[in-house]
Amino acid sequence: MYLSSILRIGLGAYHRPLVRPLKQLENTVAAVYWWTSGLGRGAAEWLHSQGARVVILDLPQSEGDSVASSLGENACSFQLM
């Protein structure tokens, strides 16, 4: 009986969206810092695809410039010391 209660409660979560939809990101600036690979790169790509201008703030030895150039227009990179 306890297991069925957990399953019934757990199934309710599948009917709700996991992430609330964001408003349109055009004309906004998103700063992504110190994450130019993995999760941060994915976040920068997603934000850019939604219309945000992306500013990548990263350390000199990382890939901030290459990520910004791969995104194209409305993306730039700055190196932090």
N, C-alpha and C positions, 0 to 999 in steps of 0.2 A: 504494500500500500504506500509506503514512503517513497519508493522508487517511482511509482506512477504519478505521485504528486510532483516530484521533481521534473519528470518528463513533461507533464502537462504545463507546468510553469515555464519550462525551457522552450517549449514549442511556440509560446506566445511571442518570444523574441524574434522568431524568424519571419513574422508577419510585419514587423516594423523595419523601416530602412535603418541600416547601421550608421549611416552618415547623413546628416541633414544637408540638403542641397544648399549651396552657397549662392548668394546673389551674384549677378554678373560682375566679373572682375575687371572689365574694361575701365580705363582711366584710373586705375589704382597702381600703386608701386608695391612690390613685394620684395623684401630683403631676405636673402638666403645666405647664411654665413657658416663658414667652417665645415660645410658638408658638400663637397663637390663630387662625391661618388656615392653610390648606393641610394639611401633614402633621400638625402638632400638633393642629389641630381634629379631623382624622380619627382620630388616636390617642385623643383625649379621648372622642369619640363611641363608638369601638369599646370602650374600657375600660368606659365607662358601660353599654354594651349587654351586657357580660359580667358585670355585677353589681358592679363596683368603685365605690366612692365617689370622685368626681373633685374634686380641688382644683386650680384654675387660678391660677397665679401669673404675673402679667404687669405690664407697664408701664402707667402711668395713661392714656396716650393710645391704648391698644389696645382690642381687642374682648373682653377677658376676661369682663366682666359679661354681655354678650349671648350669648356661648358658654355660660356657666354657666346662664343663664336658659333657653336653648333646650334644654339637656339635662334640665332639670326637677329633680325630686327627687334627692337625694344628689349634688348638684353645687354648688360654690360658687366664688367668685372672690375673690382678694386682690390688691391693687395693690402692687407693689414700687416703691421709690423709685429 
